[in-house]
Amino acid sequence: MPLSLASISHVLEAILGESLALRV
């Protein structure tokens, strides 16, 4: 797995987690 894909997926997870936390 390319490092770029790993970093992108990690960033997306962080953004989704933050948005979910803000919604709750």
N, C-alpha and C positions, 0 to 999 in steps of 0.2 A: 504493500500500500504506500503510495507516494506521500511524502511528508505534507504536501500541500492539501491533499484530501483529508488527512488526519486533522490538520489544523482547522480546516474549514468545518469539518463535522463537529469538532470541539467547540468552535465559536458558535455554530448554530445551536448546539445543545445548551450553551450558556445563555444565549439570547432567549431560547424557548423557556428555559428554567426561570429566567428573570421575569419574562412576560407572564408566566403562569403564577409566579409568586406575587406579582403586582395585582393580577386579577383576583387572587384570593386575599 
